[in-house]
Every structure is written in structure tokens, then in C-alpha cells.
């Protein structure tokens, strides 16, 4: 049986992980999405079935920023609350050699939950980025169009990225014999993001085209397999990697900024929340 002190400690740790992930994820996600939005717009237009110039070319690069301002923080927070929470709960119970599987599973579940917020935001954002004039309010079914393709893109992305990030940090810690600094964590994040972004570009192309399809398109037309086949038939392998440079380049730089901010915020929260918790415990005693 757990003692009252152990139970209290467990609850305190859970709260700490929750608030640290909530704050750090929200800050990192919002800042990163604001800074790199123009690159994301260019990538969307390069992948659009309507053509780069017809979708806006180099004009109005911040078109569609409004839904992102509303959705970035909760989506990033939800991902990291799930990811860090599962790590906190499962890692002490499993041998370190199997921790990579925890990272993969936690990242995959985190992406699935985050997509519940991310997908409607992405649909609104990308249709505005491509300058599509939607005369009426989009139906709920349309707003969640691309959920499956987004999950199929983001789950492999997280499945590759997060274990790689953790692995690179472990390798660096073993090399320098200390914990990673936020800057070093940012470099590890950038490397993991570059690999993940490169490997998942075809899925991103399919997801973009599904979200930019006509609102009257039927279910068969917006299946990820249909889109991939159509892109390959019309444009070959080159079409499957449309927007590769802005995606991989932008994601790599964005990964450096994102993980740098995330690690710095987490370090700040760890110091301040733990200090506040210890002060409260001292006062109670």
C-alpha cells in the first residue's frame, strides 16, 4: 500500500507534469507557428492542385493566420500533456532499454488527440492560404475532412521525431556527461524534425490536397490513397515531394526554435513550479 506521503508526491508530480507541458507546449507552439507561417503558406501553395500562382504565389503570405492564432496553443499543449504524462507514468515501470517504445506510443497517441484541434484549424488555414473563396460556412464534416490523412501524416512524424529527439539527447548526455541545455535540446530537435519531415512529405502532399478539395467532393475523391495515386500519375515522384525544400527547411529551423523554446520554458517551469510547491509544503508543515 502507498503511504499518504507517496500518494501526495505522485499527485504533485502529475500536476507538475500537466502544468509544465501545458505552458511549455502552448508557448512553443504559438511562437513557432507565428514566425514560420509564411514558409508554411508557400509550402501549401506549392502542393496545391490549383497551382502555385493561382493559389496566391508570393502574395498575402500571412493569409489564414487567424485560425492558427486560436488553435496552435491548445493543440501543442494537448500533445505534450499526453506525451509527457504517459512518459511520467510508464517509464518508471519499464526497463530503460524499452523506453523508445514508450516514446513512440506516447507520441502517436498525442498526435491523434492533438489532431482533434489541429485538423479544423488546418482546413481553415490552408483554404485561406490557397485563397479559396468559400461562399458559405464550412460544415463540420468539411472541417474534419483530412482527419484521417492528417493522423496518417502526423502519427508517423511523431513516431519518428520524438524517439529520435530523445535518442539524440541521450547520446549527447553520454558524450558530455551532464544534462542537455535548452540549446543542445534544440539542436537535437532540429535533427529529428529534419528526418521526420523528409520521410513524411508525400503524406503531407496528400493531406494538403484533401483539405483543398472542393467542398462538394465525395468520400472516394478525398481518400489518401486516391490522392497519392492521382499525384503520382499526374506528376510522378516529383509531385509526391512537392514543397520538399520549404517543408524540410522550414521544419528544421522551426524544430530548432520550437524545441529550444519548449526546453527553456520547461526549465523555467521546473524551477518555479517546484520552488512554489516546496514553499507550500514548508508552510503546511
C-alpha positions as CSV (number, residue, x, y, z in Angstrom):
1,X,0.0,0.0,0.0
2,X,1.2,3.5,-0.8
3,X,1.7,5.9,2.1
4,X,-0.1,9.2,2.2
5,X,3.2,10.9,1.5
6,X,3.9,8.8,-1.6
7,X,0.3,9.4,-2.9
8,X,0.7,13.1,-2.3
9,X,4.1,13.1,-4.1
10,X,2.6,11.2,-7.0
11,X,-0.3,13.7,-7.3
12,X,2.1,16.7,-7.1
13,X,4.3,15.2,-9.8
14,X,1.3,14.6,-12.1
15,X,0.1,18.2,-11.6
16,X,3.7,19.5,-12.2
17,X,3.9,17.5,-15.5
18,X,0.5,18.7,-16.5
19,X,1.1,22.4,-16.0
20,X,4.7,22.3,-17.3
21,X,3.5,20.6,-20.5
22,X,0.5,22.9,-20.8
23,X,2.6,26.1,-20.6
24,X,5.7,25.0,-22.5
25,X,3.7,23.4,-25.3
26,X,1.4,26.4,-25.7
27,X,4.3,29.0,-25.7
28,X,6.5,27.0,-28.1
29,X,3.6,26.1,-30.5
30,X,2.3,29.6,-30.8
31,X,5.6,31.4,-31.2
32,X,6.8,28.9,-33.8
33,X,3.7,28.9,-35.9
34,X,3.6,32.7,-35.9
35,X,7.3,33.0,-37.0
36,X,7.2,30.3,-39.7
37,X,3.7,30.9,-41.1
38,X,4.9,32.4,-44.4
39,X,7.0,29.3,-45.2
40,X,4.0,27.2,-44.4
41,X,1.9,29.2,-46.8
42,X,4.5,28.8,-49.6
43,X,4.6,25.0,-48.9
44,X,0.7,24.8,-49.1
45,X,0.6,26.7,-52.4
46,X,3.4,24.6,-53.9
47,X,1.4,21.4,-53.0
48,X,-2.0,22.8,-54.1
49,X,-3.7,21.1,-57.1
50,X,-4.7,24.6,-58.3
51,X,-1.1,25.6,-59.0
52,X,1.3,27.8,-57.1
53,X,0.5,31.1,-58.8
54,X,-3.3,30.6,-58.9
55,X,-3.1,29.8,-55.2
56,X,-1.5,33.2,-54.5
57,X,2.2,32.8,-55.3
58,X,4.2,35.0,-53.1
59,X,1.3,37.4,-52.2
60,X,-0.5,37.6,-48.8
61,X,1.8,35.1,-47.1
62,X,0.0,35.7,-43.7
63,X,-3.4,34.9,-45.2
64,X,-5.1,32.4,-42.8
65,X,-3.1,33.4,-39.7
66,X,-6.3,33.9,-37.6
67,X,-7.3,30.3,-37.0
68,X,-3.7,29.4,-36.3
69,X,-3.6,32.0,-33.5
70,X,-6.5,30.3,-31.9
71,X,-5.5,26.7,-32.4
72,X,-1.7,26.5,-32.0
73,X,-1.6,26.7,-28.2
74,X,-4.3,24.1,-27.3
75,X,-3.1,21.6,-30.0
76,X,0.6,21.8,-28.8
77,X,-0.4,21.7,-25.2
78,X,-2.6,18.6,-25.7
79,X,0.2,16.8,-27.5
80,X,2.8,17.4,-24.8
81,X,0.4,16.8,-21.9
82,X,-0.3,13.3,-23.4
83,X,3.3,12.7,-24.3
84,X,5.0,13.8,-21.1
85,X,2.1,12.3,-19.0
86,X,2.5,8.9,-20.5
87,X,6.3,9.1,-20.1
88,X,6.0,10.1,-16.5
89,X,3.6,7.2,-15.7
90,X,5.1,4.4,-17.8
91,X,8.9,4.9,-17.8
92,X,9.4,4.1,-14.1
93,X,7.7,0.8,-14.6
94,X,9.6,-0.4,-17.7
95,X,13.3,-1.1,-18.3
96,X,15.2,1.8,-19.9
97,X,16.1,-0.3,-23.0
98,X,12.4,-0.3,-23.9
99,X,11.7,3.4,-23.3
100,X,11.9,4.1,-27.1
101,X,8.6,2.1,-27.5
102,X,7.0,4.3,-24.8
103,X,8.1,7.4,-26.7
104,X,6.7,6.0,-30.0
105,X,3.4,5.1,-28.4
106,X,3.1,8.3,-26.4
107,X,3.9,10.5,-29.5
108,X,1.4,8.6,-31.6
109,X,-1.5,8.9,-29.1
110,X,-0.5,12.6,-28.6
111,X,-0.8,13.3,-32.3
112,X,-4.2,11.6,-32.6
113,X,-5.6,13.8,-29.8
114,X,-3.9,17.0,-31.0
115,X,-5.4,16.4,-34.4
116,X,-8.9,16.8,-33.0
117,X,-8.0,20.5,-32.6
118,X,-5.3,20.7,-35.4
119,X,-7.4,19.4,-38.3
120,X,-10.3,22.0,-38.3
121,X,-7.6,24.7,-37.8
122,X,-5.5,23.3,-40.7
123,X,-8.6,23.1,-43.0
124,X,-9.5,26.8,-42.4
125,X,-5.9,27.9,-42.6
126,X,-4.9,26.0,-45.8
127,X,-8.1,27.1,-47.7
128,X,-7.3,30.7,-46.8
129,X,-3.6,30.2,-47.7
130,X,-4.6,28.9,-51.1
131,X,-7.0,31.9,-51.5
132,X,-10.1,29.6,-51.9
133,X,-13.3,31.6,-51.7
134,X,-15.7,29.6,-49.6
135,X,-19.0,31.4,-50.0
136,X,-20.7,29.7,-47.1
137,X,-19.7,28.5,-43.6
138,X,-17.9,25.1,-43.9
139,X,-19.8,22.2,-42.5
140,X,-18.4,20.1,-39.6
141,X,-17.8,17.2,-42.0
142,X,-15.7,19.5,-44.2
143,X,-13.8,21.0,-41.2
144,X,-12.8,17.4,-40.2
145,X,-12.1,16.4,-43.7
146,X,-8.5,15.2,-43.8
147,X,-8.5,14.0,-40.1
148,X,-7.5,10.5,-41.3
149,X,-4.8,11.8,-43.7
150,X,-3.5,14.2,-41.1
151,X,-3.3,11.5,-38.5
152,X,-1.6,9.2,-41.1
153,X,0.9,12.1,-41.6
154,X,1.4,13.2,-38.1
155,X,1.5,9.8,-36.4
156,X,4.5,8.6,-38.4
157,X,6.0,12.1,-38.0
158,X,5.7,11.9,-34.2
159,X,6.6,8.2,-34.2
160,X,9.9,9.1,-35.8
161,X,10.6,12.5,-34.4
162,X,10.1,12.1,-30.6
163,X,12.1,8.8,-30.1
164,X,14.9,10.4,-32.3
165,X,14.8,13.5,-30.2
166,X,15.1,11.5,-27.0
167,X,17.8,9.3,-28.5
168,X,19.9,12.3,-29.7
169,X,19.6,13.9,-26.3
170,X,20.7,10.6,-24.5
171,X,23.7,10.3,-26.9
172,X,24.7,13.9,-26.2
173,X,24.3,13.5,-22.4
174,X,26.5,10.4,-22.5
175,X,29.1,12.4,-24.6
176,X,29.2,15.4,-22.3
177,X,28.4,13.6,-19.0
178,X,25.6,16.0,-18.0
179,X,22.0,17.0,-18.8
180,X,21.4,18.8,-22.1
181,X,21.0,22.5,-22.1
182,X,17.9,24.0,-23.9
183,X,20.2,25.0,-26.8
184,X,21.5,21.4,-27.1
185,X,18.0,20.1,-26.9
186,X,17.1,22.4,-29.7
187,X,19.8,21.1,-32.0
188,X,18.6,17.5,-31.2
189,X,15.1,18.6,-32.0
190,X,16.1,20.2,-35.3
191,X,17.9,17.0,-36.4
192,X,14.9,14.7,-35.5
193,X,12.4,17.1,-37.2
194,X,14.5,17.2,-40.5
195,X,14.5,13.4,-40.8
196,X,10.7,13.2,-39.9
197,X,9.7,16.0,-42.3
198,X,11.7,14.4,-45.2
199,X,10.2,11.0,-44.8
200,X,6.6,12.2,-44.4
201,X,6.4,14.7,-47.3
202,X,4.3,12.5,-49.6
203,X,1.7,12.1,-46.8
204,X,1.7,15.9,-46.3
205,X,1.1,16.5,-50.1
206,X,-1.9,14.1,-49.9
207,X,-3.2,15.8,-46.8
208,X,-2.9,19.3,-48.3
209,X,-4.8,18.3,-51.5
210,X,-7.6,16.7,-49.5
211,X,-8.1,19.8,-47.4
212,X,-8.1,22.0,-50.6
213,X,-10.5,19.8,-52.5
214,X,-13.9,21.2,-53.4
215,X,-16.4,21.1,-50.6
216,X,-18.7,19.1,-52.9
217,X,-16.1,16.3,-53.4
218,X,-17.3,12.9,-52.4
219,X,-15.7,10.5,-50.0
220,X,-13.8,8.5,-52.6
221,X,-12.2,11.6,-54.1
222,X,-10.7,12.7,-50.7
223,X,-9.2,9.3,-49.7
224,X,-5.4,9.5,-49.0
225,X,-4.7,6.5,-51.3
226,X,-6.7,8.2,-54.1
227,X,-4.8,11.4,-53.7
228,X,-1.4,9.7,-53.6
229,X,-2.2,7.7,-56.8
230,X,-3.5,10.8,-58.6
231,X,-0.5,12.9,-57.7
232,X,1.9,10.1,-58.8
233,X,0.0,9.6,-62.1
234,X,0.0,13.3,-62.9
235,X,3.4,14.4,-61.6
236,X,5.4,11.3,-60.9
237,X,7.7,11.1,-57.8
238,X,8.4,14.8,-58.1
239,X,4.8,15.6,-57.3
240,X,4.9,13.4,-54.2
241,X,7.7,15.6,-52.9
242,X,6.2,19.0,-53.9
243,X,7.1,21.6,-51.3
244,X,10.0,19.5,-50.1
245,X,12.5,22.3,-49.6
246,X,10.2,24.8,-47.7
247,X,8.8,21.9,-45.7
248,X,12.0,20.3,-44.6
249,X,14.0,23.6,-44.4
250,X,11.2,25.3,-42.6
251,X,10.5,22.4,-40.3
252,X,14.2,22.0,-39.4
253,X,14.6,25.7,-38.5
254,X,11.2,25.6,-36.8
255,X,12.1,22.4,-34.9
256,X,15.2,24.2,-33.6
257,X,13.1,27.2,-32.4
258,X,10.2,25.0,-31.1
259,X,12.3,22.6,-29.1
260,X,14.6,25.4,-27.9
261,X,11.6,27.4,-26.6
262,X,10.0,24.2,-25.2
263,X,13.1,23.2,-23.3
264,X,13.6,26.7,-22.0
265,X,10.0,27.1,-20.8
266,X,10.2,23.6,-19.3
267,X,13.3,24.5,-17.4
268,X,11.7,27.8,-16.2
269,X,8.5,25.9,-15.1
270,X,10.5,23.2,-13.4
271,X,12.4,25.7,-11.3
272,X,9.5,27.9,-10.5
273,X,6.7,25.3,-10.0
274,X,8.9,23.1,-7.9
275,X,10.0,26.1,-5.8
276,X,6.4,27.1,-5.3
277,X,5.4,23.5,-4.4
278,X,8.3,23.2,-1.9
279,X,7.4,26.5,-0.3
280,X,3.7,25.4,0.0
281,X,4.8,22.1,1.6
282,X,7.1,24.0,4.0
283,X,4.2,26.4,5.0
284,X,1.9,23.4,5.6
285,X,4.4,21.8,7.9
